[in-house]
Amino acid sequence: MAVHADPLRLVIGDKAATRLADNLDIHTVGDLLGYYPRRYDKRGELTDLVGLKDGEYVTVQAEVASASSRPMRNRRGTISEVVVTDGRGRLTLTFFAKGRQDWREKELAPGTRALFSGQVSSFRGKRQLTHPEYELLGTGSAGVRAAEYAAELIPVYRATGQMQSWKIADSVRLALHSLDVPDDPLPLKLRQRLGLYGYADALRGIHRPVDLADKDRAVLRLKWDEAFTLQVRLAQRRLAAADYTAVPRPPVEGGLLAAFDAGLPFDLTLGQVQASAQIARDLAGEHPMNRLLQGEVGSGKTVVAIRAMLQVVDAVGQAALLAPTEVLAQQHYRSIASLLGPLGMAGQLGGADHATRLTLLTGSMGAPARRKALLEAASGGAGIVIGTHALLEDRVQFADLGLVVIDEQHRFGVEQRDALRDKAGDGRPHVLVMTATPIPRTVAMTVFGDLDMCTLTELPRGRAPIATHLVPVAERPHYLARTWERIREEVAAGRQAYVVCPRIGDEAGGGSGQDRRGADRSFEETAGYALDGQDEDDGDGDGAPARPPLAVLDLAAQLSEHELAGLRVGIMHGRLAPDEKDKVMLAFADGLIDVLVTTTVVEVGVDVPNATVMVIMDAERFGVSQLHQLRGRVGRGSHGGLCLLVTEAPGESPARERLAAVASTTDGFVLSRIDLTQRREGDVLGTAQAGRRSSLRLLRLLEDEDLIGQAREEAVELVGRDPALAGYPGLAAAVEALAEHERAAFLEKA
């Protein structure tokens, strides 16, 4: 049986295939064999029961300590309670039945060992599983499955209430029995040189390992599959890009760029000068630029991007800037217009002689404004067009698109980058991708491996420092009162503050803007972006309080009436209408609002130099990079910034460790590595944002740095010899499957 696309029902039967599809989104043999065990239990070794968390669906190997039954009080039937142990901790298994359950006490007699599967909960202080599924382990009882677990290691799969781990294992066993891999994805010479398992041996080794060494060799081989396939895909993209032509856009003496530089009220940093020089050389070339500009929060990436856009406009081309949200697009429009001044006012009173025109295009614009923006883009009247996903629509055309600038690339897919690039007509436009989230080398190689990179690490001279402190209200509740006093002091000195909450509030009017916890998803969904590093379950032992997260609407009302009474408190969140968002941000930027209570809608790109205080409520509910981005909204002027991380997380919790790391450094590159160790690879790669399974299941971007680097070298060499992979059919199929994954993610995001 071939691996990738065969329907499961032919191998495991209709019933099991239906359950896998409905519960785990597994549809093919390839899906099933790519669903790797989450851990392995050693035969005879009991599972540690102390670390179980409420709400978690678990499969544990344990020994029965006692079993008893009693009649139910208020209705007919019996309750059986079976207590199991690992020798230290205990777990109660509760079974309800209409009749007697004597047979269960006999089957689960003290000393019996079994696999138990169910959802963890607590009742009267005791950790329990209610009506769990179980499979006996041993040799003497009816129903024992010694043959199924003959190996030393028992694979344990991530399961659901309808699909237990051992049922998944049954299906995997049948798939492995029918397995046939005619074309191994990894080339034979590469496998031999590195001493790697063949693909079939690797699948058997990860699902049915003989011992730990067998499992480790299988994992190594499958990590190579992930790294090598992805690097081959990126190498092909780089090679294909080299074949495209672009209209050269060399610098023009005495043009808009020269006038812009002459009017800047500050000196460029060394990093900005070097990055601009690299970009200028790329723009002057006959092949399309594909460059990533990454930089620390507040390092001046926007100025570098403006200089690149003006160079293209000077060369009689157009530039488009794609932002993930309307708030950020509007912010870019205002800030670029302010920096350009008369240079961006073509056709307007006060415009410079050779000015260009800025146009904003977003999905919520009214029909007249939208028609005007479309006409200015299509006619070439606008040299710089700034917009959101609306720029990707078919009806948006450009007269001569020479440069595409994509802000916060991690919120867009590769296919979306291509969709805008295709609007250039003949040839290809140059592409500049920006991200304010510093990226470790391995992430860059894995996510942005088809792009050249330049990095800004220094802040502009005169930029004020930002001090970050924890406010541990559980231990020192009076610190919170001091937080509000500190805001009053800053406002009294003529400055402003942000207060960030995890959700909007007003669940009664919830609508599409809220998820099951009321979190502000409208911003993140618009961006195709999930809350960075946020826990799946609140109160799951990471230190998050059991109460609901604080809400903008609730806290703003409270602060206005009590702690910040007398101050001008504004509200900002993703459910506001676009014109209302713009109105609020303009009022805040103009100093008409003292304190802005907001969700993470202000996380990226919002620039109000007079804002000096950032208070983040329930800070443990945010990830490291998100906290760093939010902190970057203050200290953008001449006054020092202050970031206060308010938390109820206990002192020894992982959440407090995460917050302490953020407070200890403002170096985003240091924090990015901490962030990556705490987040799922899918979050970093962007696949989780599309609601799809990550293409990386075993590879860990920091742990496997050397492997990724080696895979990149091997991929470049192989693609250089055989770009179409004609001699490697198995690899070609794997790369095509990865490309389909990208396209599917693009369709969901778009």
Residue pairs with C-beta under 8 A, 6 or more apart in sequence:
1 10
1 11
1 29
1 175
1 178
1 179
1 180
2 29
2 180
2 181
2 182
3 29
3 30
3 33
3 179
3 180
3 181
3 199
4 28
4 29
4 30
4 733
4 737
5 28
5 30
6 28
6 29
6 30
7 17
7 27
7 28
8 16
8 17
8 20
8 21
8 26
8 27
8 28
8 29
8 31
8 32
8 171
8 175
9 17
9 18
11 29
11 174
11 175
11 178
12 20
12 32
12 170
12 171
12 174
12 175
16 167
16 170
16 171
19 162
19 163
19 167
20 26
20 27
20 32
20 163
20 168
20 171
21 27
22 162
23 160
23 162
23 163
24 35
24 160
24 163
24 168
25 31
25 693
26 32
26 35
29 175
29 178
29 179
30 737
32 171
32 172
32 175
33 172
33 175
33 176
33 179
33 203
33 207
34 697
35 157
35 168
35 172
36 206
36 207
36 222
36 697
36 698
37 155
37 156
37 157
37 206
37 207
38 156
38 157
38 158
39 156
40 153
40 154
40 155
40 156
40 209
40 212
40 215
41 47
41 61
41 115
41 153
41 154
41 156
42 152
42 153
42 154
43 137
43 149
43 151
43 152
43 153
43 154
45 61
46 60
46 61
46 62
46 63
46 85
46 86
46 87
46 113
47 60
47 61
47 62
47 86
48 86
48 88
48 89
49 60
49 62
49 84
49 85
49 86
49 88
49 89
49 90
49 91
49 127
50 88
50 89
52 58
52 60
52 91
52 120
52 127
53 120
53 540
53 541
54 120
54 121
54 122
54 127
54 539
54 540
55 119
55 120
55 121
55 537
55 540
56 119
56 120
56 540
57 117
57 118
57 119
57 120
57 158
57 159
57 160
57 161
58 117
58 118
58 119
58 120
58 129
59 115
59 116
59 117
59 156
59 157
59 159
59 164
59 165
59 166
60 84
60 86
60 91
60 115
60 116
60 117
61 113
61 114
61 115
61 116
61 137
61 154
62 84
62 85
62 86
62 91
62 113
62 114
62 116
63 84
63 85
63 86
63 87
63 111
63 112
63 113
64 82
64 83
64 84
64 108
64 109
64 110
64 111
64 112
64 113
64 114
65 83
65 84
65 85
65 90
65 110
66 82
66 83
66 110
67 80
67 81
67 82
67 83
67 104
67 105
67 108
67 109
67 110
68 80
68 81
68 105
69 78
69 79
69 80
69 81
69 100
69 101
69 102
69 104
69 105
70 78
70 79
70 81
71 77
71 78
71 79
72 78
72 79
72 96
76 98
77 96
77 97
77 98
77 99
78 96
78 97
78 99
78 100
78 101
79 94
79 95
79 96
80 94
80 95
80 97
80 101
80 104
80 105
81 92
81 93
81 94
81 95
82 92
82 93
82 95
82 104
82 108
83 90
83 91
83 92
83 93
84 90
84 91
84 93
84 116
85 91
89 127
90 126
90 127
91 116
91 127
91 128
91 129
92 123
92 126
92 127
92 128
92 129
93 108
93 116
93 118
93 128
93 129
93 132
93 134
94 123
94 128
94 129
94 130
94 131
95 101
95 104
95 131
96 131
107 136
107 141
108 114
108 134
112 136
112 138
112 141
113 136
113 137
113 138
114 134
114 135
114 136
114 137
115 134
115 135
115 137
115 154
115 165
115 166
116 129
116 132
116 133
116 134
117 129
117 132
117 133
117 134
117 159
117 164
117 165
117 166
118 129
118 130
118 131
118 132
118 133
118 161
119 129
119 130
119 161
120 127
120 128
120 129
121 127
121 128
121 129
121 130
122 128
133 164
135 143
135 145
135 164
135 166
136 143
136 144
136 145
137 144
137 145
137 146
137 149
138 144
138 146
139 146
145 166
148 166
148 169
148 170
148 173
151 208
151 209
151 210
152 210
152 211
153 209
153 210
153 211
153 212
153 215
155 165
155 169
155 172
155 207
155 208
155 209
156 165
157 165
157 168
157 169
159 165
159 167
159 168
169 207
172 207
172 208
173 207
173 208
176 203
176 204
176 207
176 208
179 200
179 203
179 204
180 200
181 198
181 199
181 200
181 730
182 730
183 729
183 730
183 733
184 191
184 198
184 199
184 730
185 199
185 225
185 228
185 229
185 730
185 731
185 733
185 734
186 196
186 199
186 221
186 224
186 225
186 228
186 730
186 731
187 718
187 728
187 731
190 196
190 228
190 714
191 197
191 198
191 221
194 224
196 202
196 217
196 220
196 221
196 224
197 205
197 217
197 218
197 220
197 221
198 221
199 221
199 225
199 730
201 218
201 221
202 217
202 218
202 221
202 222
202 225
203 218
203 222
204 218
205 214
205 215
205 217
205 218
205 221
206 215
206 218
206 219
206 222
209 215
209 218
219 698
222 697
222 698
223 698
223 699
223 704
223 707
224 707
224 711
225 734
226 695
226 696
226 697
226 698
226 699
227 446
227 699
227 704
227 707
227 708
227 711
227 712
228 711
228 714
228 715
228 731
229 731
229 734
229 735
229 738
230 446
230 449
230 695
230 696
230 711
230 738
231 445
231 449
231 708
231 711
231 712
231 714
231 715
231 716
232 715
232 718
232 719
232 725
232 731
232 735
233 735
233 738
233 739
234 449
234 450
234 712
234 715
235 449
235 712
235 715
235 716
235 718
235 719
235 720
236 719
236 723
236 735
237 414
237 450
238 290
238 449
238 450
239 719
239 720
239 723
241 287
241 288
241 290
241 428
241 450
242 287
244 287
244 288
244 427
244 428
245 286
245 287
245 288
245 427
245 428
246 285
246 286
246 287
246 288
246 289
246 402
246 427
246 428
246 429
246 430
247 315
247 317
247 400
247 402
247 427
248 283
248 284
248 285
248 286
248 315
249 283
249 284
249 311
249 312
249 314
249 315
249 317
249 402
249 403
249 430
250 283
250 284
250 311
250 315
251 257
251 280
251 284
251 311
251 314
252 311
252 314
252 315
255 310
255 314
255 354
256 310
256 313
256 314
256 343
256 354
256 355
256 356
257 307
257 310
257 311
257 314
259 343
259 352
259 354
260 306
260 307
260 310
260 339
260 340
260 343
261 307
263 341
263 343
264 303
266 460
266 461
266 462
267 461
268 276
268 300
268 303
269 299
269 300
269 456
269 458
269 459
269 460
269 461
270 458
271 295
271 299
271 300
271 455
271 456
271 457
271 458
272 300
272 303
272 304
272 456
274 454
275 293
275 304
275 454
275 455
275 456
276 304
276 307
276 308
278 291
278 452
278 454
279 289
279 291
279 293
279 304
279 307
279 308
279 432
279 454
280 307
280 308
280 311
282 289
282 291
282 430
282 452
283 289
283 308
283 311
283 312
283 315
283 403
283 430
288 421
288 427
288 428
288 429
288 430
288 431
289 430
289 431
289 432
289 452
290 430
290 431
290 433
290 450
290 451
290 452
291 431
291 432
291 433
291 451
291 452
291 453
291 454
292 409
292 433
292 434
292 435
292 444
292 448
292 451
292 452
292 453
292 454
293 301
293 304
293 305
293 432
293 433
293 434
293 435
293 453
293 454
293 455
293 456
294 301
294 434
294 435
294 436
294 437
294 438
294 439
294 444
294 453
294 454
294 455
294 456
295 301
295 434
295 436
295 438
295 455
295 456
295 457
296 436
296 438
296 456
296 457
296 458
296 459
296 667
296 668
296 669
297 436
297 628
297 629
297 631
297 632
297 668
298 459
298 460
298 463
298 632
298 635
298 636
299 456
299 457
299 458
299 459
299 460
300 456
300 459
300 460
301 434
301 436
301 456
302 332
302 335
302 336
303 339
304 456
305 321
305 405
305 407
305 432
305 434
306 336
306 339
306 340
308 319
308 403
308 405
308 432
309 319
309 321
309 383
309 384
309 403
309 405
310 343
310 356
312 318
312 319
312 402
312 403
312 430
313 319
313 356
313 383
313 384
315 402
316 400
317 400
317 401
317 402
317 403
318 377
318 380
318 382
318 383
318 384
318 385
318 398
318 399
318 400
318 401
318 402
318 403
319 383
319 384
319 385
319 401
319 402
319 403
319 404
319 405
320 377
320 384
320 385
320 386
320 387
320 391
320 398
320 401
320 403
320 404
320 405
320 420
320 423
321 329
321 332
321 336
321 384
321 385
321 386
321 387
321 405
321 406
321 407
322 387
322 388
322 389
322 391
322 392
322 404
322 405
322 406
322 407
322 412
322 420
323 329
323 332
323 386
323 387
323 388
323 407
323 408
323 605
324 388
324 389
324 407
324 408
324 411
324 412
324 526
324 527
324 528
324 529
324 604
325 388
325 523
325 526
325 527
325 601
326 362
326 363
326 364
326 388
326 526
326 578
326 581
327 523
327 581
327 582
327 585
327 601
327 602
327 605
327 606
328 407
328 408
328 604
328 605
328 606
329 360
329 362
329 386
329 387
329 388
330 360
330 362
330 581
330 582
330 585
331 585
331 605
331 606
331 607
332 386
332 407
332 605
333 358
333 360
333 386
334 586
334 589
335 607
336 344
336 358
336 384
336 386
337 344
337 358
340 355
340 356
340 358
342 350
342 351
342 352
342 355
343 352
343 355
343 356
344 351
344 355
344 356
344 357
344 358
344 384
345 351
345 352
345 355
345 357
346 355
346 356
346 357
346 381
346 383
347 357
347 381
356 382
356 383
356 384
357 376
357 381
357 382
357 383
357 384
358 382
358 383
358 384
358 385
358 386
359 372
359 373
359 376
359 377
359 381
359 382
359 384
359 385
359 386
360 373
360 385
360 386
360 387
361 370
361 373
361 374
361 377
361 385
361 386
361 387
361 388
361 390
361 391
361 396
362 387
362 388
362 390
362 578
363 388
363 389
363 390
364 577
364 578
364 579
365 373
365 390
373 382
373 385
373 387
374 395
374 396
374 397
375 381
376 382
376 385
377 385
377 396
377 397
377 398
377 399
378 397
378 398
378 399
379 399
380 398
380 399
380 400
385 391
385 398
387 396
388 526
389 416
389 526
389 750
390 396
391 420
392 416
392 419
392 420
392 750
396 423
397 423
398 423
398 424
398 425
400 425
401 423
401 424
401 425
401 429
402 424
402 429
402 430
403 429
403 430
403 431
403 432
404 417
404 420
404 421
404 429
404 430
404 431
404 432
405 431
405 432
405 433
405 434
406 412
406 417
406 420
406 431
406 432
406 433
406 434
407 434
407 604
407 605
408 434
408 435
408 436
408 437
408 527
408 604
408 605
409 417
409 433
409 434
409 435
409 448
410 435
410 437
410 447
410 529
410 684
410 686
411 527
411 528
411 529
411 686
411 689
412 528
412 749
413 528
413 686
413 690
413 742
413 745
413 746
413 749
414 450
414 742
414 746
415 742
415 743
415 745
415 746
415 750
416 746
416 749
416 750
417 431
417 433
419 746
419 750
421 428
421 429
421 431
423 429
433 448
433 451
436 604
436 605
436 629
436 632
437 625
437 628
437 629
437 668
437 672
438 668
438 669
438 671
438 672
439 447
439 448
439 672
440 669
440 672
440 673
440 676
440 701
440 702
441 705
442 701
442 702
442 704
442 705
442 708
442 709
443 672
443 676
443 684
443 701
444 453
445 708
445 709
445 712
446 685
446 696
446 701
446 708
447 684
447 685
447 686
449 712
457 669
462 638
463 635
463 636
464 635
464 636
464 637
464 638
464 639
464 640
464 641
465 635
465 640
465 641
465 666
466 631
466 632
466 634
466 635
466 640
466 641
466 642
466 643
466 666
467 640
467 641
467 642
467 643
468 631
468 642
468 643
468 644
468 645
468 662
468 663
468 666
469 642
469 643
469 644
469 645
469 663
470 644
470 645
470 647
470 656
470 659
470 660
470 663
471 479
471 480
471 483
471 644
471 645
471 646
471 647
472 479
472 647
472 648
472 649
472 651
472 656
473 479
473 480
473 646
473 647
473 648
474 647
474 648
474 649
474 650
475 651
480 646
481 563
483 615
483 644
483 646
484 559
484 563
484 564
486 613
486 642
486 644
487 497
487 499
487 564
487 567
487 595
487 613
487 615
488 564
488 567
490 496
490 497
490 612
490 613
490 642
491 497
491 567
491 594
491 595
494 610
495 610
495 611
495 612
495 613
495 639
496 588
496 591
496 593
496 594
496 595
496 596
496 608
496 610
496 611
496 612
496 613
497 594
497 595
497 596
497 611
497 612
497 613
497 614
497 615
498 595
498 596
498 598
498 602
498 611
498 613
498 614
498 615
498 630
498 633
498 634
499 555
499 559
499 595
499 596
499 597
499 598
499 615
499 617
500 598
500 599
500 600
500 602
500 614
500 615
500 616
500 617
500 630
501 549
501 550
501 551
501 552
501 555
501 597
501 598
501 599
501 617
501 618
502 519
502 520
502 549
502 550
502 551
502 599
502 617
502 618
502 621
502 622
503 514
503 517
503 518
503 519
503 520
503 548
503 549
503 550
503 551
503 552
503 599
504 513
504 514
504 518
504 519
504 520
504 551
504 552
504 553
504 573
504 574
504 575
504 599
505 518
505 551
505 552
505 553
505 554
506 551
506 553
507 514
507 518
510 518
511 575
512 522
513 520
513 521
513 522
513 573
513 574
513 575
514 520
514 521
515 521
517 538
517 548
517 549
518 548
518 549
518 551
519 531
519 534
519 549
520 552
520 573
520 574
520 575
520 599
520 600
520 601
521 574
522 573
522 574
522 575
523 574
523 599
523 600
523 601
523 603
524 530
524 531
524 574
524 600
526 574
528 686
528 689
528 690
528 749
529 689
530 683
530 688
530 689
531 600
531 622
531 623
531 626
532 622
532 623
532 625
532 626
532 675
532 679
532 683
533 622
533 623
533 624
533 625
533 626
533 675
533 678
533 679
533 683
534 621
534 622
534 623
535 542
535 544
535 621
538 544
538 545
538 546
538 548
538 549
538 621
539 545
539 546
541 653
542 620
542 649
542 653
542 654
542 655
543 620
543 647
543 649
543 650
543 653
543 654
543 655
543 656
544 618
544 620
544 621
544 649
544 655
545 618
545 648
545 649
549 618
549 621
550 617
550 618
552 571
552 572
552 573
552 597
552 598
552 599
553 571
553 573
555 597
555 617
556 569
556 571
556 597
559 569
559 595
559 597
560 567
560 569
564 594
564 595
567 594
567 595
568 592
568 593
568 594
568 595
569 593
569 594
569 595
569 596
569 597
570 584
570 587
570 588
570 593
570 595
570 596
570 597
571 584
571 596
571 597
571 598
572 581
572 584
572 585
572 588
572 596
572 597
572 598
572 599
572 601
572 602
573 598
573 599
573 601
574 599
574 601
576 584
581 601
584 593
584 596
585 606
587 593
588 596
588 608
588 611
589 608
591 610
596 602
596 611
600 622
600 626
600 630
602 630
602 633
603 626
603 629
603 630
603 633
604 629
606 633
607 633
607 636
608 633
608 636
609 636
609 637
609 638
610 637
610 639
611 633
611 634
611 636
612 634
612 635
612 637
612 639
612 640
612 641
612 642
613 634
613 641
613 642
613 643
613 644
614 630
614 631
614 633
614 634
614 641
614 642
614 643
614 644
615 643
615 644
615 646
616 622
616 627
616 630
616 643
616 644
616 645
616 646
617 646
618 646
618 647
618 648
619 627
619 645
619 646
619 647
619 659
620 647
620 648
620 649
620 653
620 655
620 656
620 658
620 659
622 630
623 658
623 675
623 678
623 679
624 658
624 661
624 662
624 671
624 672
624 674
624 675
624 678
625 668
625 671
625 672
625 675
627 645
627 659
627 662
628 662
628 666
628 668
628 671
630 643
631 641
631 643
631 662
631 666
634 641
634 642
634 643
635 641
645 659
645 662
645 663
647 655
647 656
647 659
649 655
649 656
649 659
650 656
654 678
658 674
658 678
661 671
661 674
662 671
665 671
673 702
676 684
676 701
676 702
677 702
680 688
680 694
681 694
681 696
681 699
681 700
681 701
682 688
682 693
682 694
682 696
683 689
684 701
685 694
685 695
685 696
686 745
687 693
687 694
687 695
687 741
687 745
688 694
689 749
690 744
690 745
690 748
690 749
691 748
692 741
692 744
692 745
692 748
695 738
695 741
699 707
699 708
701 708
718 728
719 725
722 728
724 732
725 731
725 732
725 735
726 732
